[in-house]
């Protein structure tokens, strides 16, 4: 069987009593997760969902997400995970664009597209025939009159279900891109794409079902990183998910200590948050106990500052493995090598079954200059089928030979390790010179008063763009914008240093922890 749901099927059969999910004081064994997912599958089939139909799902990191996710897959349908922070208009767009036949939505979703008249407004989304509300308490009554809760609808459904066979090329998941350059597009990921990307955890992290890991689940499961590396990776190897619905650094440290977490994955801002919380926690957190249990720490989503890398290894005794990927690549494309000396700043080498190369910005011609910078192109088991219902966008992104253009600029060293320079769309052109924000950010992070920095380009009359830095200061530290400008002038070439510095208390971030640079201008 090639269905992605095999991860749950197989582990529930082999280790039914092993803990699959921890949420607070609740511990859910694999057998219970499997039975509940079977009920979801039976419900969907009863309501007319057929193989290949799309089912949208928005839910924070709760057991209900994982149960619904695998239930949809068991039914042979396609999971369309949605960001829980989407507004009503945005949800309606995603439901319509994906041709969703059903929508499973957490009751706390800010704006369900159902209007004040209960179900009336929801029917305006053509083709989406069913709405089920996911409640924290499955037995709780529906907060919206006329709309079933998922718990109510599952009641009475059989806890057994024969997972439907699918083809390797069938779509398992449609992940929507962030839409920073236009309307979000749905990346169609096959069952084989998602399956192979989760199973590569054996080679990347030494995953072993005989010595299962305990994963701290703080990355949003609707996002590809948390979905593949944490949820699917854990279930593929019989691990345990310790869920935290909303990332809060102090709570994360407490769970790492209490649950003896062995595997942590996060975006750079989460690592930065953990270090800050550790300093604030004092003796209330036993960092030695956490370090003794922590086996693997991985980072992705955006570039990890060198200073954060160094401090984390110093405090926790674990070298962070940096990886790279996109929604379109399931997501993992490259990773640092587990058990080998880290090359700080590198995203590693292509994972098994994947090729990478650097290509020119305006063609598919490979960049062969040893010091050359090019756009990362990826080919292999992880690359998506295409953008749903967008053949032109697919043809633009994927070459006839199967190479996918990432939009990320990088260089490659003599040993084949890649180093992200920046997003091609983030690159600043000041007075004809290319300036890569990440390089400037790395330098600013070495300033003793700066805790976190984000660099952007802002319009300028004569230079085209000027460099602006938005920074958060270390607790108790002081520095003025002018002082930071003067300091950076001594550290960077004349065309690189920021002429504009803004000091803030916090930076705008996405639900996945990425800094929203477009809101900094």
NORJO-V491681 format. One record per helix or strand of 3 or more residues. SS is the DSSP state (A for helix, B for strand). FROM is the first residue (numbers start at 1). LEN is the number of residues. If there is no record, write none. Layout:
ss=SS from=FROM len=LEN
ss=SS from=FROM len=LEN
This chain:
ss=A from=6 len=9
ss=B from=19 len=5
ss=B from=26 len=4
ss=A from=30 len=17
ss=B from=54 len=5
ss=A from=63 len=12
ss=B from=78 len=4
ss=A from=88 len=11
ss=B from=100 len=7
ss=A from=121 len=4
ss=B from=130 len=5
ss=A from=150 len=5
ss=B from=171 len=6
ss=B from=186 len=5
ss=A from=191 len=9
ss=A from=201 len=5
ss=A from=209 len=3
ss=B from=214 len=4
ss=A from=224 len=13
ss=B from=240 len=4
ss=A from=249 len=10
ss=B from=263 len=4
ss=A from=268 len=17
ss=A from=287 len=7
ss=B from=296 len=4
ss=A from=306 len=11
ss=B from=321 len=6
ss=A from=327 len=3
ss=B from=331 len=5
ss=B from=348 len=3
ss=B from=354 len=6
ss=B from=374 len=7
ss=A from=391 len=7
ss=B from=404 len=9
ss=B from=418 len=6
ss=B from=428 len=3
ss=B from=433 len=3
ss=A from=437 len=8
ss=B from=450 len=11
ss=B from=464 len=10
ss=A from=481 len=11
ss=B from=500 len=4
ss=A from=517 len=3
